[in-house]
Amino acid sequence: MDRMSIAMVGTRGVPARYGGFETAVEEIGRRLADTGHRVVVYCRTVPGETEPPPAEHLGMELVHLPAARRRSLETLSHTALSVRHLVTRRTDAAFVFNAANSPLLPVLRAARIPVATHVDGLEWKRAKWGGAGRRYYRMAESLAVRWSDALIADAQGIADYYTDAFGAPTTLLTYGAPIIEPGEHKLAELGLEPGGYHLVVARFEPENHVDLIVDGYVRSEATKPLVVVGSAPYADEYTRRVHSLADDRVRFLGGVWDQELLDQLYAHSATYLHGHSVGGTNPSLLRAIGAGAAVTAFDCSFNREVIADAGRFFSTPEDVAREIAGVEADPAGAARDGRRSRELARGYDWDQVAAGYEELARSLATRAFPERRPSGRRRPTAADLPSVASAAPVTLPDNVVSLPAPAPAWEHFRAAQQ
């Protein structure tokens, strides 16, 4: 089978403006289209958009559909509409992003569309979900294991989790790290100089530890300002907490959508502080090392897998204060870390990632996968402690249609933030 029809479902779509899934869809989809495959990407319509959305982007066909504008329903509602559209079209293989969409997998299976689910990180560990939401995501993992023809993990830590928790094999396909050689001219627009600031780029969510980083920075005697890029919908209380911890050395830029400016911020920071802890391999971290940033990261398996020997690590505000002081006292050492970061970035290649997706799509299209799948029964693992019933964040050592989905899963999802 030379030319395949491949669908990519479950994200906000392209052009990539939001996060890791969207970046992956754009980088992988464009390469698959360049190879000659028909790639269809399902995109969420943007409320208030006056211009008609594009029908094509970088060789990919785009299908735009709405979503319920509520955090607990947005993802699944849009995917339900996407699946309804998809099952009436000829498709050789489908990639579904986010295990949260797994209740809809039986619809694809009934239509005899082979599917691989990109399971993402340990979503049930995110503090933004209440008890019902966490139970839903844990159940969704089990359903993804049971009903997917293949599972995709973007980090070895995620692959290990699915092996330990379910005895389920995964295909390890990370993200790419673009090698960036940016200028520095846009820094002047912000009153910044190369090497003259520390940087955070993150959505404001507890598991990204922006508050911990700001708290630790304020406890330090740093002479260089801390520049914070990012925000988040539905996160007003957490945003207020982050701002309340800051002093006048902290500069909040909000969202930065100018990619050239963002690349220059990464490349010329004294250190890039990365607090993500539950999402697997993170595209922001990969972009930072591709720009040669010296990284100080939250100490968890996902970040150590990427940074290896190239950076510093923290777990507490005191650690942040110590590491920032170390960077300012030893700029030559930070520069060495940055050069090592760029070396490691060359191991994350989008061309190789896209080739892996193409190989997996071909296996799906020819049904070269085991007929017998794991049961989806969960085994107790270390990741289950502390209990997910706890409301505290957990860290480790990236118009609804009616479709035949299991009622308990759907009800848990609807109850997630009520």
Buried (B, 14 or more C-beta within 10 A) or exposed (E): EEEBBBBBBBBBBBEBBBBBBBBBBBBBBBBBBEBEBBBBBBBBEBEEEEEEBEEEBBBBBBBBBBBBEEBBBBBBBBBBBBBBBBBEEEBBBBBBBBBBBBBBBBBBBEBEBBBBBBBBBBBBBBBBBBBBBBBBBBBBBBBBBBBBBBBBBBBBBBBBBBBBBBBBBBBEBBBBBBBBEBEBEBBEEBEBEEBBBBBBBBBBBBBBBBBBBBBBBBBBEBEBBBBBBBBBEBBEEBBEBBBEBBEEBBBBBEEBEEBEBBBBBBBBBBBBBBBBBBBBBBBBBBBBBBBBBBBBBBBBBBBBBBBBEBBBBBBEBEBBBBBBEBBBEEEEEBBEBBEBBBEBBEEBBBEEBBBBBBEBBBBBBEEEBEEEBBEBEBEEEEBBEEEBEEEEBBBBEBEBEEBEBBEEBBEBBBBBBE
